[in-house]
Amino acid sequence: MQSAAGGCGTGACGMGILIPLPIALVMARRCRRSMAETLPVTHILMIFCLFFSGVLGSFLPGLWLLCVGSGLCLLYLAWTWLREKAAPAEGAGADLALYFLYAAIFMAFSYGRSINDSDEFAHWALAVKDYYQYHRFSNIFPATDMSPTYPPFTTIWEYFYTRTWITYSEGFSYLGLQMLMVSLMLPGLRGGQRENRNRNENGMVRTAVFVLGSLLLPLMSYADGFTTLLPDTFAGILSAYIFWMFYRAETDASPRFYEAGAMLGTAALAVSKNNGTVLCAALVGVLLCARARRHLAAGRPFSEYLRGTLGYPAAFSAGYYSWKCYLYCSNGQGPVWRGMVRYTGRVLLIILVFEVLSWIFARLFYRCRRHRWGLAALGASGALSYLAVLLLAVRHYQMPAHYVRAVSSMFLKHLFLTERNSIGNLLPVSLCAFLILSALGIAAFFAVQKRTVAAQETPGTGEEAADAEAKRLFLLAYLMIGLYLAVLLIMYIISIGPSNGMSIWLPSFHRYLVPCMTMLMLIGLYLVLDRYRGGGRAFYALLAAVIVLCSDPGAVVSLVLDREPETVYWAIPHSGIALSSGDRFYLIDQDWDNPDQWRQFHYCVWPGRGIFTPEGRLREDGAEDGAKITVSALRSDILAQDCNYVYINELEDAEEVRRRYGELFAAPGEIGDCTLFRVTQEDGRVILKRIGQ
């Protein structure tokens, strides 16, 4: 394997950036909201339009529908402007300017960037290629996706961005995900500020601090948050968006738009990543408990609570099981009607469980808080219940006791250490330290706020009540993180560890915590910008200084300047062959230092398939210290895999390979690193003829 600088670039602004704007502006006009608030709703609705179009067999009808709908919205905006001579929505010019500023920044991030992550080679980038080529999900032949059952939410949007550009571009895949993430952060700047009297006098300063925070904070928890197609950072940003929309629904006089946004975000999170289901379930649980507590405090009946919260578990379960139902039907496990009946029952069951349990827990909490030791008793009961569930899971899956102790110990240890997971740059801290520092920081902020409000506001303005609601939102985020971590530990014990050879080293531990850390940081930024009522710009300068000192601004610069070399198997693009879906490439490689070689090779020979078996190492069982395989074993394996090409990547000793396996080649002297051979058969013998080097 050789490397070449650069990759597929972004070129100029693609239509994927422009198509959502007319729809978002019309929605802003009709709903009387800012474009910053309607843009994420627009993006989510567009993705679900493509999702259900794909469920029906092809993305193309959904794609044409979105393009036509955007054109009609543009005509409507032009007609209203000619008639009224006014902006389509309040602050639309500023929102558009900020949107295109982010587009320019992320174009600089994405230009010339190529795929280099193992999971991207196996699925997150490979699926975009399959979507682009076949206009359908990647679980149907001849797609070559290695993990076609992964949730498709972000991949659909990357397909949309690449499909609306001139040709396929890895850079546009990155750009699509980046613009989706930033659109979900925009309501945190605009939402709630129409009532803020300091918005006009400090608007530019607040916007500058927000842009700084939105670029740096996600990188504090995951340095590759903006330069990977893995959806971990996206899940954290989406979770913060759902919390923010819920908070706005609780505090705004017209909550319907925000309730709809939170429910759409919930459905999106359920189909964004595998453990996003756990994240989404924890989020829905704490939101329902918070709403139930409010209804109980107001003396409202369960029926009213049910009508107001039904959408959250319905969105979660419908989003999750719509993907499961599609996989069930498309894989030939049963007809469509049977899949719908099967999963509709599960949706209804989940809704019932969430609604009833959240109401019961809220009643217990509401009653226990009246007693001196009531909350402590409730917490102890919850801890004991969790331990009981953990023990039952361990018993059911027959996990060894020593393994359970080792995984639990490792899990708890790394929550307090920075070895596997850290936040910040100048002073890296562990997750638990970060939770404590965040709580202290928010408590100090609202203590100062209380004094400021008492000095500036007249009685009855409701600022203290709004601050109390903001503090409750932060508490809900903490509860959700606690639930997520509790379930994650069980998953490591009964699922993740066993699927990785009973590993106690917590595979992907850092990435599984990224959504929690990103979410908490963004919620803190949103609340501070929204609730600050002091005058002057000193506070914003201090906030910007804290963000810069705690993060690594150089990481943003490196995103613009640094590029990893593109993975290229040199002989393939220089052999003159046109790759097709029927091609199968057999890889011979003795590069023992690259365990992901087979994923990279499989990605690079798309739309063909890369085949890498233990025999491709030229040693028994593919082990570095194994005995060398025979000529007949190599020949049989090539024929068994039905390959029409053989690619030799790297050999330990080319001369020895020529002596041992030379009879398989038309010219043994041509055997060497980075060479491509065509598989032919002459007189019943396999002959490999070199066609590229």
Helices and strands as residue ranges (DSSP letters): E 2-4, H 15-18, H 20-31, H 35-55, H 60-84, H 92-110, H 118-119, I 120-124, H 126-134, H 153-163, H 170-185, H 187-190, G 193-195, H 203-221, H 232-251, H 256-270, H 276-297, H 302-309, H 311-330, H 336-368, H 374-397, H 401-416, H 431-456, H 463-491, I 492-496, G 498-500, H 509-531, H 538-550, H 553-561, E 566-568, E 584-588, H 597-604, E 609-611, G 614-617, G 620-622, H 631-640, E 645-648, H 654-661, G 662-664, G 668-670, E 675-682, E 685-692
